[in-house]
Amino acid sequence: MEDTRLGRLRAFHQVATAGGMTAAAGALHLTQPAVSRAVRALEATLGTALLERRGDGAVPTAEGRVLAVRTARFFAQIAAAIGQATGRDPAGDAVVRIVRSLGDAHLRSLAAIRTAQTFRRAAASLGVAEPTLHRAARDLEHLLGVALYRRTRDGIGLSPAGSELARRLALAAAEIRAAREELDLRRGSAAATVAIGVLALAPARLVARAGEAVLHRRPGVRVTIREAPYAALAASLRGGDLDLVFGALRAPPPFDDLVEEPLFEDPYRIACRRGHPLAGRPGLTPADLRPYGWVVPTASLPRRAVIDRMAAEWELPRRGAIEADSLGGIVAVLAESDRLSLLPRAGVASEDGPGGLASLDLPIPHPRRVVGLTTRADWLPTAVQAEFLDRLRAVSQNA
C-alpha cells in the first residue's frame, strides 16, 4: 500500500460510511480531531480533497467517492480473509476487532514473507533487522490465534494457512493500488497498469493489438504481458499480480474465485511445414500420417491428451516423438523436418506464409476449444483495465 497507511484508510472509510467525523470517531474509539488529522494526512498523500466538510457532517467529494468504493472493498476483503483463516463470521464482532487491531507492520511483514519465502530474506527486502520482522509477524499470528508460519528447509516460511491469508490480503491491497490509479486518471495522469497473462499458443497478437489501441489513447499506460503455463498464471491472477489471463478456457476454471468469458473458438489443426509432402493434398486419411514423426507437448497440457487419443484411434506410431511446449520450439522443429504437430488454428495462421506453417485437410475429433478471458470473480477493473478488455473483445471478433 506504499505510504497509504492503514489507520488513515480506516479513518476515511469510517467517515465515508458514517457520514461524519464525530460518528466515525465514536465507531473507532478515537477523538474527532484524531480522525480529522488522519483524513487530512491521507488527502495530502493522495494529493486531492476526499471530503467536503459541512456543518452537519462530511460527505465524500467525487474523488472521495472513488476511494470510498475501493476502501469498502479493501476492508471487506480483509474481513473475509481473516474470517476464513480463523473460522469466524467475517461480519462478527471478533473479526471486526481483529481488523481494527491490524497495523501496517502486520500487513507489510506478511506480504514480504509471501514474496521472499523466508523471514530472513523478507527482513532483507524490507531493510529491517530480522527480529523486527519476527515481532510483527508473530504478533499477527497471536492476534489471529492461527499458526501462520512453519519451519522449512530454507528457514521459517508461511504455513498453508499463512499462504492463503497472505494471498487474500494481497488482493485487498490491490484495491488501494487501483484507487490510486483511478485518482491519478482523474487528474489527467495516465500512469495506470494492465497486467495480462497469456497462455502458451494463445494468439498473443490480439493482446498486442488491444494494448496498442489503449496506448494510442493513453501513452503513459504500462501494459505488462507475461507468458507462462496455466497453473502459474492462475496463481498470479488469484494473488493479484495479474489482472486477467488470455488463452484457452478450462470450462470450468479449477478455482471457484475465477470466472471465464469465451471470445472465439480456436480448434486444433494438424500442422506441418509448408513444403511438407502432405501439405495441400486433398482427401487425406489417418493412414497417410503414419510414416511421419510428431512434435508433442508435455503430458501436463490438454493438447497432449488430444494427441494421445488421436494416436490410439488412428493407430499412429509414437516412436521418436519430440516434446516441445512453446510455439517457437514447435515451429523450429517442423521447419527442419517432415514431422507433424497439433496446434490451434490461430497458431498455424500466425506462422503462415513463405517458410511458415500449413495445416492438413483432416478433421480432428476433440472437445470444443474456446479462447477467452479468465478473471477474478470479484474483480472491479479500473477505467484503463476496462478499456483494454473492450479492445481485446473487439479485436477478437474477427479472430
C-alpha positions as CSV (number, residue, x, y, z in Angstrom):
1,M,0.0,0.0,0.0
2,E,3.1,2.2,-0.2
3,D,2.6,5.3,2.0
4,T,-1.2,5.0,2.2
5,R,-1.3,4.0,5.9
6,L,-3.8,1.6,7.2
7,G,-5.0,3.9,10.0
8,R,-5.7,6.7,7.6
9,L,-7.6,4.4,5.3
10,R,-9.6,3.1,8.2
11,A,-10.5,6.7,9.3
12,F,-11.6,7.7,5.9
13,H,-13.6,4.6,5.3
14,Q,-15.4,5.1,8.6
15,V,-16.2,8.8,7.8
16,A,-17.5,7.9,4.4
17,T,-19.6,5.1,5.9
18,A,-20.9,7.0,9.0
19,G,-21.3,10.3,7.2
20,G,-19.3,12.5,9.6
21,M,-16.2,12.9,11.7
22,T,-18.0,12.6,15.1
23,A,-19.8,9.4,14.2
24,A,-16.6,7.9,12.8
25,A,-14.7,8.9,15.9
26,G,-17.2,7.1,18.1
27,A,-17.1,4.0,16.0
28,L,-13.3,3.9,16.0
29,H,-13.0,4.9,19.7
30,L,-10.9,7.9,18.7
31,T,-11.2,11.6,19.2
32,Q,-12.8,13.7,16.4
33,P,-9.5,15.7,15.9
34,A,-7.6,12.4,15.5
35,V,-9.9,11.2,12.8
36,S,-9.7,14.6,11.1
37,R,-5.9,14.6,11.2
38,A,-5.8,11.0,9.7
39,V,-8.1,12.0,6.8
40,R,-6.2,15.2,6.1
41,A,-2.9,13.2,6.1
42,L,-4.5,10.8,3.6
43,E,-5.6,13.7,1.4
44,A,-2.1,15.1,1.5
45,T,-0.6,11.7,0.5
46,L,-3.1,11.3,-2.4
47,G,-2.9,15.0,-3.5
48,T,-6.7,15.5,-3.6
49,A,-9.6,16.5,-1.4
50,L,-11.6,13.5,-0.3
51,L,-14.2,15.1,1.9
52,E,-16.4,18.1,1.7
53,R,-16.7,19.4,5.2
54,R,-20.1,20.8,6.2
55,G,-21.7,22.0,9.3
56,D,-23.8,18.8,9.6
57,G,-21.0,16.4,8.7
58,A,-18.7,15.5,5.9
59,V,-19.5,13.9,2.5
60,P,-17.1,12.4,0.0
61,T,-16.1,14.5,-3.0
62,A,-16.1,13.0,-6.4
63,E,-12.6,11.7,-5.7
64,G,-13.6,10.6,-2.3
65,R,-16.4,8.5,-3.8
66,V,-13.9,6.7,-5.9
67,L,-11.7,5.9,-2.9
68,A,-14.8,5.0,-0.8
69,V,-15.7,2.2,-3.2
70,R,-12.2,0.8,-3.1
71,T,-11.7,1.1,0.7
72,A,-15.1,-0.6,1.3
73,R,-13.8,-3.5,-0.9
74,F,-10.5,-3.4,0.8
75,F,-11.8,-3.8,4.3
76,A,-14.4,-6.3,3.2
77,Q,-11.7,-8.5,1.7
78,I,-9.6,-8.2,4.8
79,A,-12.5,-9.2,6.9
80,A,-13.3,-12.2,4.6
81,A,-9.6,-13.3,4.7
82,I,-9.5,-13.2,8.5
83,G,-12.8,-14.9,8.8
84,Q,-11.6,-17.7,6.6
85,A,-8.3,-18.0,8.5
86,T,-9.9,-18.1,11.9
87,G,-13.1,-19.9,11.0
88,R,-15.2,-17.0,12.3
89,D,-18.0,-14.9,10.8
90,P,-16.4,-12.1,8.8
91,A,-19.1,-9.7,10.0
92,G,-18.9,-10.9,13.6
93,D,-17.5,-8.8,16.5
94,A,-14.4,-11.0,16.8
95,V,-13.3,-10.4,13.2
96,V,-14.2,-6.7,13.4
97,R,-11.9,-6.3,16.5
98,I,-9.1,-8.1,14.7
99,V,-9.4,-5.9,11.6
100,R,-9.3,-2.8,13.7
101,S,-6.2,-4.1,15.5
102,L,-4.3,-4.7,12.3
103,G,-1.4,-2.3,11.7
104,D,0.9,-1.6,8.7
105,A,3.7,-3.7,10.1
106,H,1.4,-6.7,10.2
107,L,0.4,-6.5,6.6
108,R,3.9,-5.4,5.4
109,S,5.6,-8.3,7.1
110,L,3.2,-10.9,5.8
111,A,3.4,-9.6,2.3
112,A,7.2,-9.6,2.4
113,I,7.4,-13.2,3.7
114,R,5.0,-14.3,1.0
115,T,7.2,-12.8,-1.7
116,A,10.6,-13.7,-0.2
117,Q,9.6,-17.1,1.1
118,T,11.5,-16.9,4.4
119,F,11.8,-14.5,7.4
120,R,15.5,-13.8,6.7
121,R,15.0,-12.8,3.0
122,A,11.8,-10.9,3.9
123,A,13.7,-8.8,6.5
124,A,16.4,-8.0,4.0
125,S,13.9,-7.0,1.4
126,L,12.3,-4.6,3.8
127,G,15.6,-3.3,5.1
128,V,14.9,-4.2,8.7
129,A,16.5,-6.4,11.3
130,E,15.1,-10.0,11.4
131,P,14.0,-9.6,15.0
132,T,11.9,-6.6,14.0
133,L,10.2,-8.6,11.3
134,H,9.8,-11.5,13.6
135,R,8.0,-9.4,16.2
136,A,5.5,-8.1,13.7
137,A,4.9,-11.5,12.2
138,R,4.4,-13.3,15.4
139,D,2.2,-10.5,16.8
140,L,-0.1,-11.0,13.8
141,E,-0.1,-14.8,14.4
142,H,-1.0,-14.2,18.1
143,L,-3.8,-11.7,17.1
144,L,-5.4,-14.2,14.9
145,G,-4.7,-17.3,17.0
146,V,-3.7,-19.2,13.9
147,A,-0.4,-20.8,13.0
148,L,0.8,-18.7,10.1
149,Y,4.4,-19.9,9.8
150,R,6.4,-23.1,9.7
151,R,10.0,-24.1,9.5
152,T,11.1,-25.2,6.0
153,R,14.4,-26.4,4.6
154,D,15.4,-22.8,3.9
155,G,14.2,-21.2,7.1
156,I,10.9,-20.1,8.5
157,G,8.2,-19.5,5.9
158,L,4.4,-19.4,5.6
159,S,2.2,-22.3,6.6
160,P,-0.7,-23.2,4.2
161,A,-3.0,-21.0,6.3
162,G,-0.4,-18.2,6.2
163,S,0.0,-18.5,2.5
164,E,-3.8,-18.3,1.9
165,L,-4.1,-15.3,4.2
166,A,-1.2,-13.6,2.5
167,R,-2.8,-14.2,-0.9
168,R,-6.1,-12.8,0.1
169,L,-4.6,-9.8,1.8
170,A,-2.6,-9.1,-1.4
171,L,-5.8,-9.0,-3.3
172,A,-7.1,-6.4,-0.7
173,A,-4.0,-4.3,-1.2
174,A,-4.6,-4.3,-5.0
175,E,-7.8,-2.3,-4.3
176,I,-5.8,0.5,-2.9
177,R,-3.4,0.4,-5.9
178,A,-6.4,0.6,-8.2
179,A,-7.8,3.5,-6.2
180,R,-4.6,5.5,-6.6
181,E,-4.5,4.8,-10.4
182,E,-8.2,5.9,-10.7
183,L,-7.5,9.1,-8.8
184,D,-4.4,9.8,-10.9
185,L,-6.5,9.4,-14.1
186,R,-9.0,11.9,-12.8
187,R,-6.1,14.4,-12.5
188,G,-5.1,13.7,-16.1
189,S,-2.2,11.3,-15.4
190,A,-2.2,8.1,-17.4
191,A,0.2,6.2,-15.2
192,A,-2.0,3.2,-14.9
193,T,-1.2,-0.5,-15.5
194,V,-2.7,-3.5,-17.1
195,A,-1.1,-6.9,-16.4
196,I,-2.1,-9.8,-18.7
197,G,-1.1,-13.4,-18.5
198,V,-1.0,-15.2,-21.9
199,L,-1.2,-18.9,-22.2
200,A,1.1,-20.8,-24.5
201,L,-0.2,-21.0,-28.0
202,A,-2.8,-18.3,-27.4
203,P,-2.9,-15.7,-30.2
204,A,-0.8,-13.1,-28.5
205,R,-1.1,-10.7,-31.5
206,L,-4.6,-9.9,-30.3
207,V,-3.3,-8.9,-26.9
208,A,-0.7,-6.7,-28.7
209,R,-3.4,-5.0,-30.9
210,A,-5.6,-4.3,-27.9
211,G,-2.6,-2.9,-26.0
212,E,-1.5,-0.7,-28.9
213,A,-5.1,0.7,-29.1
214,V,-5.1,1.6,-25.4
215,L,-1.6,3.1,-25.6
216,H,-2.6,5.2,-28.6
217,R,-5.2,7.0,-26.4
218,R,-3.2,6.8,-23.2
219,P,0.6,6.9,-23.9
220,G,1.5,6.7,-20.2
221,V,-0.2,3.4,-19.5
222,R,2.0,0.4,-18.8
223,V,0.9,-2.8,-20.4
224,T,2.6,-5.9,-19.0
225,I,2.4,-9.3,-20.8
226,R,3.5,-12.5,-19.1
227,E,3.5,-15.9,-20.8
228,A,3.6,-19.0,-18.6
229,P,1.8,-22.3,-18.0
230,Y,-1.8,-22.2,-16.8
231,A,-1.0,-23.1,-13.1
232,A,1.5,-20.3,-12.8
233,L,-0.8,-17.7,-14.4
234,A,-3.8,-18.8,-12.3
235,A,-1.8,-18.4,-9.1
236,S,-0.6,-14.9,-10.1
237,L,-4.2,-14.0,-11.1
238,R,-5.6,-15.2,-7.7
239,G,-2.8,-13.4,-5.9
240,G,-3.5,-10.0,-7.6
241,D,-0.3,-9.9,-9.6
242,L,-2.2,-10.2,-12.9
243,D,-5.5,-8.6,-13.9
244,L,-6.6,-11.2,-16.4
245,V,-5.5,-14.3,-18.3
246,F,-6.0,-14.8,-22.0
247,G,-6.0,-18.2,-23.7
248,A,-7.8,-21.5,-23.9
249,L,-10.6,-21.8,-21.3
250,R,-10.7,-24.7,-18.9
251,A,-14.5,-24.6,-18.8
252,P,-15.0,-24.6,-15.9
253,P,-12.0,-23.0,-14.2
254,P,-10.3,-25.0,-11.4
255,F,-11.0,-22.4,-8.7
256,D,-14.3,-21.0,-7.5
257,D,-13.0,-17.5,-7.4
258,L,-12.2,-17.4,-11.1
259,V,-14.7,-16.8,-13.9
260,E,-14.3,-17.3,-17.7
261,E,-15.6,-15.3,-20.6
262,P,-15.5,-17.0,-24.0
263,L,-14.4,-14.9,-27.0
264,F,-14.0,-17.3,-30.0
265,E,-13.5,-20.9,-31.0
266,D,-9.9,-21.9,-31.9
267,P,-10.0,-25.6,-32.9
268,Y,-6.9,-27.8,-33.3
269,R,-5.3,-28.4,-36.7
270,I,-2.5,-30.8,-37.7
271,A,0.4,-28.5,-38.6
272,C,3.5,-29.1,-40.7
273,R,6.0,-27.0,-42.7
274,R,4.6,-25.5,-45.9
275,G,6.8,-27.8,-48.1
276,H,5.7,-31.0,-46.4
277,P,4.8,-33.9,-48.6
278,L,1.2,-33.9,-47.2
279,A,0.7,-30.1,-47.4
280,G,-2.1,-29.2,-49.8
281,R,-3.1,-32.8,-50.5
282,P,-6.8,-33.3,-50.7
283,G,-8.7,-36.3,-49.3
284,L,-6.1,-37.2,-46.6
285,T,-6.9,-40.2,-44.3
286,P,-5.3,-41.1,-40.9
287,A,-3.3,-43.7,-42.6
288,D,-1.4,-41.0,-44.6
289,L,0.0,-39.7,-41.3
290,R,1.7,-43.0,-40.2
291,P,5.1,-42.5,-41.9
292,Y,5.8,-39.3,-40.1
293,G,7.1,-38.4,-36.7
294,W,5.5,-35.9,-34.3
295,V,6.3,-32.9,-32.1
296,V,4.2,-33.3,-29.0
297,P,3.7,-31.2,-25.8
298,T,4.5,-32.4,-22.4
299,A,1.9,-34.6,-20.7
300,S,0.5,-31.8,-18.5
301,L,-1.0,-29.9,-21.4
302,P,-4.6,-30.6,-22.7
303,R,-3.3,-30.8,-26.2
304,R,-1.2,-33.9,-25.3
305,A,-4.4,-35.7,-24.3
306,V,-5.9,-35.0,-27.7
307,I,-2.8,-36.3,-29.5
308,D,-2.7,-39.4,-27.4
309,R,-6.3,-40.2,-28.1
310,M,-5.9,-39.4,-31.8
311,A,-2.8,-41.7,-32.0
312,A,-4.7,-44.5,-30.3
313,E,-7.8,-44.2,-32.5
314,W,-5.9,-43.7,-35.8
315,E,-3.1,-46.3,-35.0
316,L,-0.3,-43.8,-35.4
317,P,3.2,-44.8,-34.3
318,R,4.6,-42.9,-31.3
319,R,8.3,-43.7,-31.7
320,G,10.8,-40.9,-31.8
321,A,8.5,-38.1,-30.8
322,I,10.0,-34.8,-29.8
323,E,8.5,-32.9,-26.9
324,A,8.2,-29.1,-27.1
325,D,5.7,-26.8,-25.4
326,S,6.5,-23.3,-26.9
327,L,5.3,-22.3,-30.3
328,G,8.8,-21.2,-31.2
329,G,10.2,-24.6,-30.4
330,I,7.5,-26.4,-32.3
331,V,7.9,-24.2,-35.4
332,A,11.7,-24.7,-35.3
333,V,11.4,-28.5,-35.3
334,L,8.7,-28.5,-38.0
335,A,10.7,-26.2,-40.2
336,E,13.7,-28.6,-40.2
337,S,11.8,-31.9,-40.6
338,D,8.8,-33.6,-42.0
339,R,7.3,-34.0,-38.5
340,L,3.7,-33.1,-37.7
341,S,2.3,-31.4,-34.7
342,L,-1.1,-30.3,-33.3
343,L,-1.7,-26.5,-32.9
344,P,-4.6,-24.2,-32.6
345,R,-5.9,-22.8,-35.8
346,A,-4.8,-19.3,-34.8
347,G,-1.3,-20.6,-34.0
348,V,-1.0,-22.1,-37.5
349,A,-2.3,-18.9,-39.1
350,S,0.2,-16.7,-37.2
351,E,3.0,-18.7,-38.8
352,D,1.5,-18.8,-42.2
353,G,3.4,-17.5,-45.3
354,P,6.6,-18.5,-47.0
355,G,8.7,-20.7,-44.8
356,G,5.8,-20.8,-42.3
357,L,3.3,-23.5,-41.4
358,A,0.5,-25.2,-43.2
359,S,-2.4,-27.2,-41.8
360,L,-3.6,-30.5,-43.2
361,D,-7.1,-31.0,-44.5
362,L,-8.0,-33.6,-42.0
363,P,-10.7,-33.1,-39.3
364,I,-9.6,-33.8,-35.7
365,P,-12.1,-35.2,-33.2
366,H,-11.6,-33.3,-30.0
367,P,-13.7,-31.4,-27.4
368,R,-14.7,-27.8,-28.3
369,R,-11.8,-25.5,-27.7
370,V,-12.6,-21.9,-26.8
371,V,-10.2,-19.0,-26.3
372,G,-11.3,-16.3,-23.9
373,L,-10.6,-14.3,-20.7
374,T,-10.2,-15.6,-17.2
375,T,-10.6,-13.0,-14.4
376,R,-11.3,-13.0,-10.6
377,A,-14.9,-13.3,-9.8
378,D,-15.0,-10.2,-7.6
379,W,-12.7,-8.1,-9.8
380,L,-13.5,-4.4,-10.3
381,P,-11.4,-3.2,-13.2
382,T,-10.1,0.4,-13.4
383,A,-11.2,2.5,-16.3
384,V,-7.9,1.7,-18.2
385,Q,-8.3,-2.1,-17.5
386,A,-12.0,-1.9,-18.6
387,E,-10.9,-0.1,-21.8
388,F,-8.3,-2.8,-22.5
389,L,-10.9,-5.5,-22.0
390,D,-13.3,-3.8,-24.5
391,R,-10.4,-3.5,-27.1
392,L,-9.5,-7.2,-26.6
393,R,-13.1,-8.2,-27.1
394,A,-13.3,-6.1,-30.2
395,V,-10.2,-7.4,-31.9
396,S,-11.2,-11.0,-31.0
397,Q,-14.4,-10.7,-33.0
398,N,-12.5,-11.3,-36.3
399,A,-10.1,-13.9,-34.9
